[in-house]
C-alpha cells in the first residue's frame, strides 16, 4: 500500500462527507425545483454531481493506492427550508466545513510524510477555494434579491447554469 492505513481511513471518511454533500445538494435542488426556480434548482443539481465526482475521485485514489474503500453510512439530508437564504447558507457552511476537512487530510498526510497523498489533495484545495467563493457569491445574490428570488434565478440563467438534468428512462 502506498499510504498508511490511517490516511486510508481518513479518506474513507471523506468519501462519506462528499457523498453526504452530494445528497444535500440534491435535496436543495429538489426544494428549488418545487418552488419553480429552475436555475437555482439546476445550479444545485450541478453542485450535487460535482460532489459525487469528488467522492468518486477519492474512491479511485484509495483503490490506486492499494487500500480498501469503506463507505460510511450517511445521514439523511435536510430537505425543508424556511427560506431560500437558509438553503444557500447551509451550502456555504457545508463548503467551509469540507475545506476544513480537506485541510485536516493534508495535515494528516504531512504528519505521515505521505507526499503522494499531499500531491493528490492539492487539486481539492484549489477546488474548495472556488466552491466557497462561488457559494458565498450566490448567498450574497440571494440576500440582495430578498423576496424577489426570480432575480437570482435570472442571474444564474445569464451566467450559464444548465437546466435541470434529464433522467435516463429505462
N, CA and C atoms as a LAMMPS dump frame, in Angstrom:
ITEM: TIMESTEP
0
ITEM: NUMBER OF ATOMS
510
ITEM: BOX BOUNDS ff ff ff
-5.0000000000000000e+02 5.0000000000000000e+02
-5.0000000000000000e+02 5.0000000000000000e+02
-5.0000000000000000e+02 5.0000000000000000e+02
ITEM: ATOMS id mol type element x y z
1 1 1 N 0.852 -1.178 0
2 1 2 C 0 0 0
3 1 3 C 0.895 1.238 0
4 2 1 N 0.51 2.247 -0.798
5 2 2 C 1.33 3.446 -0.946
6 2 3 C 1.158 4.468 0.167
7 3 1 N 0.181 4.274 1.001
8 3 2 C -0.07 5.209 2.095
9 3 3 C -0.433 4.418 3.348
10 4 1 N -0.48 5.097 4.466
11 4 2 C -0.784 4.403 5.717
12 4 3 C -2.275 4.099 5.835
13 5 1 N -2.589 3.123 6.671
14 5 2 C -3.991 2.789 6.927
15 5 3 C -4.711 3.973 7.561
16 6 1 N -3.981 4.728 8.354
17 6 2 C -4.557 5.918 8.997
18 6 3 C -5.055 6.918 7.941
19 7 1 N -4.268 7.126 6.902
20 7 2 C -4.66 8.037 5.821
21 7 3 C -5.824 7.441 5.031
22 8 1 N -5.756 6.15 4.729
23 8 2 C -6.854 5.489 4.011
24 8 3 C -8.158 5.616 4.789
25 9 1 N -8.112 5.399 6.101
26 9 2 C -9.317 5.52 6.928
27 9 3 C -9.888 6.935 6.869
28 10 1 N -9.006 7.925 6.926
29 10 2 C -9.45 9.322 6.87
30 10 3 C -10.051 9.656 5.505
31 11 1 N -9.467 9.124 4.452
32 11 2 C -10.014 9.361 3.116
33 11 3 C -11.36 8.66 2.964
34 12 1 N -11.503 7.458 3.534
35 12 2 C -12.81 6.793 3.501
36 12 3 C -13.873 7.644 4.199
37 13 1 N -13.512 8.283 5.304
38 13 2 C -14.444 9.215 5.959
39 13 3 C -14.798 10.351 5.017
40 14 1 N -13.789 10.868 4.315
41 14 2 C -14.027 11.976 3.388
42 14 3 C -14.95 11.559 2.251
43 15 1 N -14.835 10.329 1.818
44 15 2 C -15.754 9.821 0.786
45 15 3 C -17.192 9.967 1.282
46 16 1 N -17.421 9.602 2.534
47 16 2 C -18.758 9.775 3.117
48 16 3 C -19.188 11.227 3.14
49 17 1 N -18.27 12.121 3.506
50 17 2 C -18.597 13.555 3.536
51 17 3 C -18.968 14.055 2.139
52 18 1 N -18.248 13.59 1.141
53 18 2 C -18.516 14.038 -0.231
54 18 3 C -19.871 13.523 -0.717
55 19 1 N -20.169 12.251 -0.438
56 19 2 C -21.486 11.723 -0.825
57 19 3 C -22.595 12.424 -0.04
58 20 1 N -22.35 12.727 1.216
59 20 2 C -23.327 13.448 2.026
60 20 3 C -23.584 14.834 1.451
61 21 1 N -22.522 15.525 1.047
62 21 2 C -22.67 16.847 0.427
63 21 3 C -23.473 16.733 -0.865
64 22 1 N -23.203 15.697 -1.637
65 22 2 C -23.944 15.478 -2.871
66 22 3 C -25.437 15.303 -2.581
67 23 1 N -25.754 14.466 -1.608
68 23 2 C -27.162 14.245 -1.252
69 23 3 C -27.813 15.55 -0.774
70 24 1 N -27.073 16.35 -0.003
71 24 2 C -27.626 17.615 0.469
72 24 3 C -27.939 18.532 -0.702
73 25 1 N -27.042 18.57 -1.673
74 25 2 C -27.288 19.413 -2.839
75 25 3 C -28.461 18.902 -3.669
76 26 1 N -28.628 17.584 -3.775
77 26 2 C -29.817 17.061 -4.466
78 26 3 C -31.089 17.503 -3.745
79 27 1 N -31.075 17.463 -2.415
80 27 2 C -32.257 17.881 -1.639
81 27 3 C -32.549 19.362 -1.855
82 28 1 N -31.514 20.184 -1.885
83 28 2 C -31.713 21.616 -2.121
84 28 3 C -32.226 21.852 -3.543
85 29 1 N -31.665 21.125 -4.503
86 29 2 C -32.118 21.246 -5.892
87 29 3 C -33.594 20.9 -6.011
88 30 1 N -34.004 19.837 -5.356
89 30 2 C -35.414 19.435 -5.392
90 30 3 C -36.289 20.5 -4.736
91 31 1 N -35.809 21.077 -3.66
92 31 2 C -36.551 22.148 -2.985
93 31 3 C -36.776 23.325 -3.94
94 32 1 N -35.711 23.759 -4.619
95 32 2 C -35.849 24.888 -5.546
96 32 3 C -36.699 24.506 -6.761
97 33 1 N -36.631 23.262 -7.206
98 33 2 C -37.488 22.813 -8.31
99 33 3 C -38.957 22.912 -7.901
100 34 1 N -39.266 22.508 -6.675
101 34 2 C -40.646 22.578 -6.184
102 34 3 C -41.118 24.021 -6.016
103 35 1 N -40.174 24.936 -5.842
104 35 2 C -40.504 26.361 -5.708
105 35 3 C -40.533 27.07 -7.065
106 36 1 N -40.429 26.306 -8.154
107 36 2 C -40.453 26.838 -9.52
108 36 3 C -39.321 27.835 -9.771
109 37 1 N -38.136 27.478 -9.292
110 37 2 C -36.92 28.272 -9.522
111 37 3 C -35.936 27.381 -10.284
112 38 1 N -36.145 27.248 -11.596
113 38 2 C -35.395 26.257 -12.371
114 38 3 C -33.885 26.476 -12.399
115 39 1 N -33.43 27.708 -12.422
116 39 2 C -31.988 27.941 -12.492
117 39 3 C -31.305 27.625 -11.165
118 40 1 N -31.929 28.02 -10.068
119 40 2 C -31.371 27.662 -8.758
120 40 3 C -31.367 26.146 -8.594
121 41 1 N -32.445 25.519 -9.022
122 41 2 C -32.517 24.059 -8.965
123 41 3 C -31.395 23.435 -9.795
124 42 1 N -31.23 23.91 -11.01
125 42 2 C -30.191 23.368 -11.889
126 42 3 C -28.803 23.586 -11.299
127 43 1 N -28.59 24.737 -10.699
128 43 2 C -27.3 25.029 -10.075
129 43 3 C -26.971 23.981 -9.009
130 44 1 N -27.963 23.651 -8.182
131 44 2 C -27.707 22.692 -7.104
132 44 3 C -27.648 21.252 -7.612
133 45 1 N -28.366 20.931 -8.689
134 45 2 C -28.183 19.612 -9.303
135 45 3 C -26.749 19.484 -9.822
136 46 1 N -26.248 20.551 -10.418
137 46 2 C -24.869 20.551 -10.913
138 46 3 C -23.883 20.408 -9.751
139 47 1 N -24.123 21.107 -8.655
140 47 2 C -23.259 21.003 -7.477
141 47 3 C -23.278 19.574 -6.925
142 48 1 N -24.457 18.955 -6.923
143 48 2 C -24.579 17.58 -6.427
144 48 3 C -23.721 16.634 -7.258
145 49 1 N -23.751 16.818 -8.553
146 49 2 C -22.944 15.966 -9.439
147 49 3 C -21.451 16.191 -9.193
148 50 1 N -21.063 17.442 -8.947
149 50 2 C -19.647 17.733 -8.661
150 50 3 C -19.192 17.036 -7.379
151 51 1 N -20.025 17.083 -6.348
152 51 2 C -19.658 16.436 -5.085
153 51 3 C -19.561 14.928 -5.254
154 52 1 N -20.476 14.365 -6.034
155 52 2 C -20.401 12.92 -6.321
156 52 3 C -19.101 12.602 -7.053
157 53 1 N -18.719 13.456 -8.001
158 53 2 C -17.466 13.254 -8.733
159 53 3 C -16.268 13.328 -7.786
160 54 1 N -16.344 14.204 -6.78
161 54 2 C -15.267 14.282 -5.787
162 54 3 C -15.159 12.959 -5.023
163 55 1 N -16.301 12.431 -4.61
164 55 2 C -16.292 11.152 -3.885
165 55 3 C -15.672 10.059 -4.754
166 56 1 N -16.032 10.033 -6.025
167 56 2 C -15.501 9.022 -6.931
168 56 3 C -13.994 9.191 -7.143
169 57 1 N -13.533 10.433 -7.141
170 57 2 C -12.093 10.697 -7.268
171 57 3 C -11.352 10.137 -6.052
172 58 1 N -11.943 10.324 -4.858
173 58 2 C -11.34 9.76 -3.642
174 58 3 C -11.344 8.23 -3.685
175 59 1 N -12.446 7.648 -4.158
176 59 2 C -12.524 6.188 -4.261
177 59 3 C -11.422 5.662 -5.171
178 60 1 N -11.25 6.287 -6.319
179 60 2 C -10.207 5.859 -7.248
180 60 3 C -8.835 5.954 -6.59
181 61 1 N -8.606 7.015 -5.828
182 61 2 C -7.314 7.182 -5.168
183 61 3 C -7.054 6.05 -4.174
184 62 1 N -8.053 5.723 -3.368
185 62 2 C -7.882 4.645 -2.377
186 62 3 C -7.56 3.336 -3.087
187 63 1 N -8.291 3.042 -4.141
188 63 2 C -8.041 1.806 -4.888
189 63 3 C -6.645 1.835 -5.507
190 64 1 N -6.295 2.941 -6.155
191 64 2 C -4.975 3.053 -6.792
192 64 3 C -3.841 2.948 -5.776
193 65 1 N -4.075 3.443 -4.551
194 65 2 C -3.044 3.406 -3.508
195 65 3 C -2.964 2.039 -2.831
196 66 1 N -3.855 1.122 -3.221
197 66 2 C -3.814 -0.224 -2.659
198 66 3 C -4.628 -0.4 -1.396
199 67 1 N -5.469 0.57 -1.082
200 67 2 C -6.298 0.478 0.108
201 67 3 C -7.65 -0.15 -0.191
202 68 1 N -8.444 -0.296 0.847
203 68 2 C -9.804 -0.82 0.728
204 68 3 C -10.788 0.311 0.962
205 69 1 N -11.712 0.48 0.032
206 69 2 C -12.735 1.513 0.159
207 69 3 C -13.814 1.031 1.115
208 70 1 N -14.114 1.845 2.116
209 70 2 C -15.201 1.575 3.054
210 70 3 C -16.027 2.851 3.125
211 71 1 N -17.219 2.806 2.532
212 71 2 C -18.073 3.994 2.5
213 71 3 C -18.946 3.989 3.754
214 72 1 N -18.837 5.04 4.567
215 72 2 C -19.613 5.072 5.81
216 72 3 C -21.102 5.338 5.559
217 73 1 N -21.914 5.009 6.536
218 73 2 C -23.347 5.307 6.468
219 73 3 C -23.534 6.82 6.448
220 74 1 N -24.597 7.263 5.795
221 74 2 C -24.852 8.689 5.652
222 74 3 C -26.16 9.075 6.314
223 75 1 N -26.176 10.243 6.922
224 75 2 C -27.411 10.785 7.475
225 75 3 C -28.256 11.355 6.344
226 76 1 N -29.555 11.397 6.562
227 76 2 C -30.452 11.994 5.57
228 76 3 C -30.183 13.497 5.482
229 77 1 N -30.255 14.056 4.285
230 77 2 C -30.035 15.494 4.137
231 77 3 C -31.248 16.294 4.615
232 78 1 N -31.004 17.55 4.919
233 78 2 C -32.109 18.465 5.255
234 78 3 C -32.85 18.762 3.967
235 79 1 N -34.175 18.697 3.995
236 79 2 C -34.937 18.923 2.769
237 79 3 C -35.963 20.036 2.887
238 80 1 N -36.153 20.559 4.078
239 80 2 C -37.104 21.661 4.268
240 80 3 C -36.335 22.888 4.733
241 81 1 N -36.706 24.023 4.162
242 81 2 C -36.027 25.273 4.468
243 81 3 C -37.048 26.375 4.677
244 82 1 N -36.787 27.233 5.663
245 82 2 C -37.694 28.35 5.94
246 82 3 C -37.728 29.32 4.774
247 83 1 N -36.568 29.487 4.148
248 83 2 C -36.463 30.417 3.034
249 83 3 C -35.249 30.014 2.187
250 84 1 N -35.153 30.557 0.989
251 84 2 C -34.026 30.202 0.11
252 84 3 C -32.667 30.566 0.71
253 85 1 N -32.607 31.647 1.435
254 85 2 C -31.344 32.049 2.043
255 85 3 C -30.822 30.958 2.983
256 86 1 N -31.712 30.319 3.725
257 86 2 C -31.299 29.26 4.636
258 86 3 C -30.666 28.098 3.866
259 87 1 N -31.234 27.748 2.725
260 87 2 C -30.692 26.644 1.92
261 87 3 C -29.301 26.987 1.385
262 88 1 N -29.138 28.202 0.897
263 88 2 C -27.843 28.602 0.345
264 88 3 C -26.819 28.773 1.464
265 89 1 N -27.251 29.294 2.61
266 89 2 C -26.338 29.441 3.758
267 89 3 C -25.853 28.069 4.215
268 90 1 N -26.744 27.093 4.251
269 90 2 C -26.355 25.73 4.598
270 90 3 C -25.284 25.225 3.624
271 91 1 N -25.453 25.534 2.356
272 91 2 C -24.484 25.123 1.338
273 91 3 C -23.133 25.772 1.553
274 92 1 N -23.133 27.063 1.857
275 92 2 C -21.866 27.749 2.127
276 92 3 C -21.191 27.159 3.356
277 93 1 N -21.968 26.964 4.419
278 93 2 C -21.402 26.373 5.642
279 93 3 C -20.813 24.993 5.361
280 94 1 N -21.508 24.228 4.531
281 94 2 C -21.048 22.887 4.168
282 94 3 C -19.723 22.964 3.409
283 95 1 N -19.594 23.912 2.489
284 95 2 C -18.348 24.051 1.72
285 95 3 C -17.186 24.474 2.622
286 96 1 N -17.459 25.345 3.577
287 96 2 C -16.414 25.753 4.523
288 96 3 C -15.986 24.545 5.359
289 97 1 N -16.966 23.751 5.787
290 97 2 C -16.658 22.553 6.576
291 97 3 C -15.807 21.565 5.768
292 98 1 N -16.166 21.35 4.518
293 98 2 C -15.396 20.437 3.663
294 98 3 C -13.977 20.964 3.475
295 99 1 N -13.831 22.271 3.368
296 99 2 C -12.495 22.857 3.242
297 99 3 C -11.653 22.518 4.47
298 100 1 N -12.238 22.632 5.65
299 100 2 C -11.52 22.273 6.877
300 100 3 C -11.186 20.778 6.888
301 101 1 N -12.097 19.955 6.372
302 101 2 C -11.846 18.512 6.323
303 101 3 C -10.68 18.188 5.379
304 102 1 N -10.634 18.85 4.235
305 102 2 C -9.539 18.63 3.295
306 102 3 C -8.227 19.107 3.913
307 103 1 N -8.262 20.258 4.578
308 103 2 C -7.056 20.747 5.262
309 103 3 C -6.568 19.735 6.292
310 104 1 N -7.491 19.121 7.012
311 104 2 C -7.115 18.123 8.02
312 104 3 C -6.486 16.898 7.35
313 105 1 N -6.991 16.516 6.18
314 105 2 C -6.387 15.405 5.437
315 105 3 C -4.953 15.743 5.017
316 106 1 N -4.76 16.969 4.561
317 106 2 C -3.407 17.391 4.179
318 106 3 C -2.49 17.339 5.394
319 107 1 N -2.988 17.822 6.518
320 107 2 C -2.182 17.822 7.745
321 107 3 C -1.839 16.39 8.174
322 108 1 N -2.807 15.491 8.075
323 108 2 C -2.557 14.087 8.411
324 108 3 C -1.506 13.5 7.463
325 109 1 N -1.675 13.734 6.167
326 109 2 C -0.708 13.218 5.186
327 109 3 C 0.682 13.8 5.459
328 110 1 N 0.726 15.061 5.826
329 110 2 C 2.016 15.684 6.14
330 110 3 C 2.652 15.003 7.352
331 111 1 N 1.853 14.732 8.37
332 111 2 C 2.395 14.091 9.578
333 111 3 C 2.879 12.667 9.3
334 112 1 N 2.335 12.049 8.246
335 112 2 C 2.725 10.688 7.854
336 112 3 C 3.824 10.706 6.779
337 113 1 N 4.3 11.899 6.436
338 113 2 C 5.281 12.049 5.342
339 113 3 C 4.79 11.383 4.057
340 114 1 N 3.511 11.572 3.776
341 114 2 C 2.847 10.935 2.643
342 114 3 C 2.691 11.966 1.514
343 115 1 N 3.755 12.123 0.74
344 115 2 C 3.79 13.15 -0.294
345 115 3 C 2.89 12.831 -1.477
346 116 1 N 2.646 11.577 -1.724
347 116 2 C 1.723 11.2 -2.804
348 116 3 C 0.312 11.693 -2.485
349 117 1 N -0.127 11.485 -1.245
350 117 2 C -1.457 11.947 -0.861
351 117 3 C -1.51 13.468 -0.815
352 118 1 N -0.465 14.099 -0.328
353 118 2 C -0.434 15.571 -0.322
354 118 3 C -0.597 16.09 -1.742
355 119 1 N 0.122 15.501 -2.679
356 119 2 C 0.012 15.915 -4.075
357 119 3 C -1.411 15.708 -4.597
358 120 1 N -1.993 14.561 -4.29
359 120 2 C -3.374 14.265 -4.707
360 120 3 C -4.346 15.305 -4.161
361 121 1 N -4.163 15.721 -2.923
362 121 2 C -5.101 16.632 -2.263
363 121 3 C -4.988 18.077 -2.746
364 122 1 N -3.904 18.422 -3.438
365 122 2 C -3.743 19.802 -3.913
366 122 3 C -4.906 20.231 -4.803
367 123 1 N -5.369 19.33 -5.653
368 123 2 C -6.492 19.656 -6.537
369 123 3 C -7.726 20.026 -5.712
370 124 1 N -7.968 19.285 -4.646
371 124 2 C -9.134 19.547 -3.804
372 124 3 C -9.02 20.898 -3.101
373 125 1 N -7.828 21.277 -2.698
374 125 2 C -7.649 22.577 -2.049
375 125 3 C -8.025 23.71 -2.998
376 126 1 N -7.575 23.623 -4.226
377 126 2 C -7.921 24.628 -5.231
378 126 3 C -9.42 24.628 -5.501
379 127 1 N -9.981 23.444 -5.613
380 127 2 C -11.421 23.299 -5.863
381 127 3 C -12.236 23.916 -4.728
382 128 1 N -11.808 23.717 -3.493
383 128 2 C -12.561 24.258 -2.358
384 128 3 C -12.544 25.782 -2.337
385 129 1 N -11.452 26.391 -2.733
386 129 2 C -11.415 27.848 -2.824
387 129 3 C -12.494 28.326 -3.789
388 130 1 N -12.574 27.665 -4.939
389 130 2 C -13.589 28.005 -5.935
390 130 3 C -15.002 27.764 -5.394
391 131 1 N -15.206 26.632 -4.722
392 131 2 C -16.541 26.288 -4.213
393 131 3 C -17.013 27.271 -3.141
394 132 1 N -16.136 27.608 -2.215
395 132 2 C -16.517 28.543 -1.146
396 132 3 C -16.809 29.912 -1.739
397 133 1 N -15.963 30.374 -2.629
398 133 2 C -16.164 31.685 -3.254
399 133 3 C -17.483 31.727 -4.029
400 134 1 N -17.735 30.689 -4.799
401 134 2 C -18.955 30.613 -5.598
402 134 3 C -20.204 30.611 -4.715
403 135 1 N -20.181 29.808 -3.648
404 135 2 C -21.357 29.73 -2.77
405 135 3 C -21.544 31.026 -1.986
406 136 1 N -20.453 31.658 -1.589
407 136 2 C -20.527 32.948 -0.906
408 136 3 C -21.164 33.993 -1.825
409 137 1 N -20.757 33.999 -3.089
410 137 2 C -21.36 34.928 -4.049
411 137 3 C -22.839 34.648 -4.239
412 138 1 N -23.212 33.381 -4.342
413 138 2 C -24.621 33.031 -4.507
414 138 3 C -25.427 33.473 -3.29
415 139 1 N -24.889 33.289 -2.103
416 139 2 C -25.594 33.736 -0.897
417 139 3 C -25.813 35.241 -0.944
418 140 1 N -24.823 35.997 -1.338
419 140 2 C -24.968 37.46 -1.439
420 140 3 C -26.044 37.841 -2.451
421 141 1 N -26.09 37.129 -3.572
422 141 2 C -27.106 37.393 -4.595
423 141 3 C -28.498 37.109 -4.054
424 142 1 N -28.651 35.969 -3.381
425 142 2 C -29.958 35.602 -2.82
426 142 3 C -30.366 36.608 -1.744
427 143 1 N -29.427 37.048 -0.926
428 143 2 C -29.738 38.048 0.103
429 143 3 C -30.167 39.365 -0.532
430 144 1 N -29.481 39.794 -1.589
431 144 2 C -29.866 41.045 -2.261
432 144 3 C -31.228 40.916 -2.924
433 145 1 N -31.515 39.743 -3.478
434 145 2 C -32.788 39.536 -4.161
435 145 3 C -33.951 39.559 -3.182
436 146 1 N -33.708 39.138 -1.94
437 146 2 C -34.77 39.13 -0.935
438 146 3 C -35.946 38.297 -1.388
439 147 1 N -37.123 38.893 -1.312
440 147 2 C -38.338 38.171 -1.678
441 147 3 C -38.447 37.954 -3.189
442 148 1 N -37.707 38.722 -3.975
443 148 2 C -37.762 38.607 -5.432
444 148 3 C -36.697 37.639 -5.926
445 149 1 N -36.888 36.38 -5.617
446 149 2 C -35.901 35.365 -5.977
447 149 3 C -35.795 35.138 -7.472
448 150 1 N -36.76 35.627 -8.212
449 150 2 C -36.657 35.481 -9.66
450 150 3 C -35.426 36.217 -10.172
451 151 1 N -35.011 37.281 -9.481
452 151 2 C -33.786 37.985 -9.871
453 151 3 C -32.582 37.051 -9.773
454 152 1 N -32.489 36.335 -8.688
455 152 2 C -31.375 35.392 -8.519
456 152 3 C -31.449 34.303 -9.581
457 153 1 N -32.642 33.808 -9.845
458 153 2 C -32.814 32.769 -10.851
459 153 3 C -32.42 33.291 -12.233
460 154 1 N -32.822 34.52 -12.552
461 154 2 C -32.464 35.116 -13.84
462 154 3 C -30.955 35.339 -13.942
463 155 1 N -30.338 35.742 -12.844
464 155 2 C -28.885 35.931 -12.846
465 155 3 C -28.182 34.617 -13.183
466 156 1 N -28.607 33.541 -12.562
467 156 2 C -27.995 32.241 -12.851
468 156 3 C -28.208 31.843 -14.308
469 157 1 N -29.351 32.216 -14.871
470 157 2 C -29.6 31.922 -16.282
471 157 3 C -28.611 32.688 -17.16
472 158 1 N -28.301 33.931 -16.787
473 158 2 C -27.367 34.751 -17.575
474 158 3 C -25.932 34.245 -17.49
475 159 1 N -25.53 33.69 -16.336
476 159 2 C -24.146 33.242 -16.197
477 159 3 C -23.959 31.806 -16.697
478 160 1 N -25.013 31.212 -17.219
479 160 2 C -24.847 29.953 -17.923
480 160 3 C -25.058 28.679 -17.144
481 161 1 N -25.843 28.7 -16.103
482 161 2 C -26.134 27.458 -15.39
483 161 3 C -27.106 26.649 -16.233
484 162 1 N -26.813 25.369 -16.374
485 162 2 C -27.648 24.487 -17.183
486 162 3 C -28.991 24.241 -16.496
487 163 1 N -29.959 23.816 -17.278
488 163 2 C -31.25 23.465 -16.696
489 163 3 C -31.172 22.134 -15.995
490 164 1 N -32.223 21.751 -15.309
491 164 2 C -32.247 20.52 -14.526
492 164 3 C -31.893 19.34 -15.431
493 165 1 N -31.01 18.46 -14.941
494 165 2 C -30.587 17.336 -15.786
495 165 3 C -31.725 16.361 -16.043
496 166 1 N -31.718 15.843 -17.258
497 166 2 C -32.719 14.828 -17.613
498 166 3 C -32.309 13.506 -16.962
499 167 1 N -33.303 12.7 -16.656
500 167 2 C -33.002 11.389 -16.088
501 167 3 C -33.144 10.358 -17.212
502 168 1 N -32.383 9.293 -17.114
503 168 2 C -32.459 8.228 -18.1
504 168 3 C -33.747 7.447 -17.911
505 169 1 N -34.376 7.149 -18.998
506 169 2 C -35.567 6.308 -18.959
507 169 3 C -35.141 4.898 -19.297
508 170 1 N -35.526 3.958 -18.483
509 170 2 C -35.099 2.571 -18.722
510 170 3 C -36.215 1.771 -19.317
